[in-house]
């Protein structure tokens, strides 16, 4: 049975959400504070649903510690703060997706199913291939540390964060080069080419960083490209 760790301190949210997840067939472990969530995360759940406003240890720190310990479990953040900065900080901490409160139950359950599909237990995920320490600005590929420039690190971080999704050239230019895109992206293409070489990618048939013509790039498991 798929095991879900639900870390939420508000019973008005955790109790109906846990019931809904159980109706979906998941085994749900509910924890009401960050310390308890960290303890439960050591039991290798298949998914973590994590409130940002947890007592004792907040949700961002819980997420960072899970990633720092090398755990690749998908993390879905619940936040009452819809501000874009809070969202970006959560994703930079290693979260895979987020839902803002108040949320529609059907939407949250759909996000849960999507994350579990992207991270099946019988196949390696991008997070298992690539491990990123955002605070230390270090990255490992298949347990070997990569020697990356600042822009290469930022590019890899964004692509892995959005695993399985197409990231547009405009978004990459905006996030990494902090500029609006109006013309050539030769600089981006050059960095993608170098990053592919460092991942052992074949430019003709890339296994990890796929080009989506006319749109951007997508990071996938090597067995799916």
C-alpha positions as CSV (number, residue, x, y, z in Angstrom):
1,X,0.0,0.0,0.0
2,X,1.2,3.5,-0.9
3,X,2.3,5.3,2.3
4,X,1.6,9.1,2.7
5,X,3.1,11.2,5.4
6,X,0.7,14.1,6.1
7,X,2.3,16.8,8.3
8,X,-0.3,19.4,9.2
9,X,-1.0,21.0,12.6
10,X,-4.6,22.1,12.0
11,X,-7.0,19.3,12.7
12,X,-9.7,21.0,10.7
13,X,-7.4,20.4,7.6
14,X,-5.6,17.2,8.6
15,X,-8.6,15.1,9.6
16,X,-10.7,15.5,6.5
17,X,-7.7,15.3,4.2
18,X,-6.5,12.1,5.9
19,X,-9.9,10.6,5.4
20,X,-10.0,11.6,1.8
21,X,-6.5,10.1,1.2
22,X,-7.5,6.8,2.9
23,X,-10.6,6.6,0.7
24,X,-8.2,6.8,-2.2
25,X,-6.5,3.7,-0.8
26,X,-3.4,5.3,0.8
27,X,-2.0,4.4,4.2
28,X,-1.8,7.8,5.9
29,X,0.5,8.8,8.8
30,X,-0.6,12.1,10.3
31,X,1.9,14.3,12.2
32,X,1.2,17.6,13.8
33,X,4.6,19.2,14.2
34,X,7.9,19.4,12.3
35,X,10.0,17.3,14.7
36,X,7.4,14.4,14.5
37,X,7.3,14.8,10.7
38,X,11.1,14.4,10.5
39,X,11.0,11.3,12.6
40,X,8.2,9.8,10.4
41,X,10.1,10.7,7.2
42,X,12.8,8.3,8.2
43,X,10.3,5.5,7.7
44,X,10.5,6.1,3.9
45,X,7.0,7.1,3.0
46,X,6.1,7.2,-0.7
47,X,4.9,10.8,-0.5
48,X,5.1,13.7,2.0
49,X,2.3,16.3,2.2
50,X,3.9,19.1,4.2
51,X,2.4,22.2,5.7
52,X,4.8,25.2,5.8
53,X,3.5,26.6,9.1
54,X,4.4,23.6,11.4
55,X,5.4,24.2,15.0
56,X,8.9,23.5,16.4
57,X,10.5,22.9,13.0
58,X,8.8,24.7,10.1
59,X,7.9,22.9,6.8
60,X,10.7,24.5,4.8
61,X,13.3,23.2,7.2
62,X,11.7,19.8,7.3
63,X,11.9,19.7,3.5
64,X,15.5,20.9,3.5
65,X,16.5,18.2,6.0
66,X,14.8,15.5,4.0
67,X,16.7,16.5,0.9
68,X,20.0,17.0,2.8
69,X,19.7,13.4,4.0
70,X,19.5,12.2,0.3
71,X,15.8,11.2,0.5
72,X,14.1,11.3,-2.9
73,X,10.5,11.1,-1.7
74,X,8.1,13.5,-3.5
75,X,7.2,16.5,-1.3
76,X,3.9,18.4,-1.8
77,X,3.8,21.7,0.1
78,X,0.6,23.1,1.7
79,X,0.8,26.9,2.2
80,X,-1.5,29.6,3.2
81,X,0.9,32.1,1.6
82,X,0.1,32.5,-2.1
83,X,3.0,35.0,-2.6
84,X,5.3,33.9,-5.5
85,X,8.4,34.4,-3.3
86,X,7.2,31.9,-0.7
87,X,6.4,29.4,-3.5
88,X,9.9,29.8,-5.1
89,X,11.6,29.4,-1.7
90,X,9.6,26.2,-1.1
91,X,10.6,24.7,-4.4
92,X,14.2,25.7,-3.9
93,X,14.1,23.9,-0.6
94,X,13.5,20.7,-2.6
95,X,9.7,20.5,-2.8
96,X,8.2,19.0,-5.9
97,X,4.9,20.8,-6.0
98,X,2.7,23.1,-3.9
99,X,-1.0,23.8,-3.2
100,X,-2.2,27.0,-1.6
101,X,-4.9,27.1,1.1
102,X,-7.8,27.1,0.9
103,X,-7.6,24.3,-1.6
104,X,-10.1,22.2,-3.5
105,X,-9.8,18.6,-2.3
106,X,-10.2,17.2,-5.8
107,X,-7.2,19.4,-7.0
108,X,-5.0,18.2,-4.1
109,X,-5.8,14.6,-4.7
110,X,-5.0,15.0,-8.4
111,X,-1.6,16.6,-7.5
112,X,-0.9,13.6,-5.2
113,X,-1.7,11.1,-7.9
114,X,0.5,13.1,-10.4
115,X,3.5,13.1,-8.0
116,X,3.2,9.4,-7.4
117,X,3.0,8.7,-11.1
118,X,6.1,10.8,-11.6
119,X,8.0,8.9,-8.9
120,X,7.0,5.2,-9.1
121,X,8.7,3.0,-6.6
122,X,10.0,0.6,-9.2
123,X,11.9,3.1,-11.4
124,X,14.6,5.7,-10.7
125,X,13.5,9.3,-10.7
126,X,15.4,12.4,-11.6
127,X,15.9,13.1,-7.9
128,X,17.6,9.7,-7.6
129,X,19.9,10.4,-10.5
130,X,20.6,14.0,-9.4
131,X,21.0,15.2,-5.8
132,X,21.1,18.9,-5.3
133,X,22.2,20.9,-2.2
134,X,20.7,24.4,-2.9
135,X,22.3,26.1,0.2
136,X,25.8,24.6,-0.5
137,X,25.3,25.0,-4.2
138,X,26.6,21.5,-4.9
139,X,25.1,18.8,-7.1
140,X,25.8,15.1,-7.6
141,X,24.9,12.9,-10.6
142,X,24.8,9.2,-9.9
143,X,26.6,9.9,-6.6
144,X,29.5,11.7,-8.3
145,X,29.8,15.4,-7.6
146,X,29.5,17.6,-10.6
147,X,31.8,20.5,-11.2
148,X,29.4,23.2,-12.3
149,X,29.6,26.9,-12.9
150,X,27.1,29.2,-11.1
151,X,24.8,29.3,-14.2
152,X,25.1,25.6,-14.9
153,X,24.1,24.8,-11.3
154,X,21.1,27.2,-11.5
155,X,20.0,25.7,-14.8
156,X,20.2,22.1,-13.5
157,X,18.4,23.1,-10.3
158,X,15.4,24.5,-12.2
159,X,15.2,21.6,-14.7
160,X,15.3,18.9,-11.9
161,X,12.8,20.9,-9.8
162,X,10.4,20.8,-12.8
163,X,11.2,17.1,-13.6
164,X,8.9,15.8,-16.3
165,X,7.6,19.3,-17.2
166,X,8.6,21.4,-20.1
167,X,10.4,24.6,-18.9
168,X,10.2,27.3,-21.5
169,X,13.2,29.3,-22.7
170,X,11.5,32.4,-21.3
171,X,11.3,31.0,-17.8
172,X,14.9,29.9,-17.8
173,X,16.1,33.2,-19.0
174,X,14.0,35.0,-16.4
175,X,14.9,32.8,-13.5
176,X,18.6,32.3,-14.2
177,X,19.7,35.3,-16.2
178,X,17.1,37.6,-14.5
179,X,16.1,39.1,-17.8
180,X,13.1,39.3,-20.1
181,X,13.7,37.3,-23.3
182,X,13.3,39.2,-26.5
183,X,15.7,37.5,-28.9
184,X,18.5,35.0,-29.2
185,X,19.1,32.4,-26.5
186,X,22.5,31.2,-27.7
187,X,23.8,31.6,-24.2
188,X,21.2,29.3,-22.8
189,X,21.8,26.7,-25.6
190,X,25.5,26.8,-24.9
191,X,24.9,26.1,-21.2
192,X,22.5,23.3,-22.0
193,X,25.1,21.8,-24.3
194,X,27.8,21.9,-21.6
195,X,25.5,20.6,-18.9
196,X,24.5,17.6,-21.2
197,X,28.2,16.7,-21.6
198,X,28.7,16.8,-17.8
199,X,25.7,14.4,-17.4
200,X,27.1,12.1,-20.1
201,X,24.2,13.0,-22.5
202,X,24.5,12.3,-26.2
203,X,23.6,15.5,-28.0
204,X,21.9,13.6,-30.8
205,X,19.8,11.5,-28.5
206,X,19.8,13.0,-25.0
207,X,18.6,10.8,-22.2
208,X,18.2,13.4,-19.5
209,X,17.7,16.9,-20.9
210,X,15.3,16.7,-23.8
211,X,14.7,19.6,-26.2
212,X,11.1,20.4,-26.9
213,X,11.2,22.3,-30.2
214,X,9.8,25.8,-30.1
215,X,9.2,25.7,-26.4
216,X,12.2,24.8,-24.1
217,X,13.7,21.8,-22.3
218,X,12.5,18.9,-20.1
219,X,14.4,16.9,-17.5
220,X,13.3,13.2,-17.5
221,X,14.4,9.8,-16.2
222,X,16.9,8.5,-18.7
223,X,14.7,5.4,-19.5
224,X,11.8,7.6,-20.7
225,X,13.6,9.6,-23.4
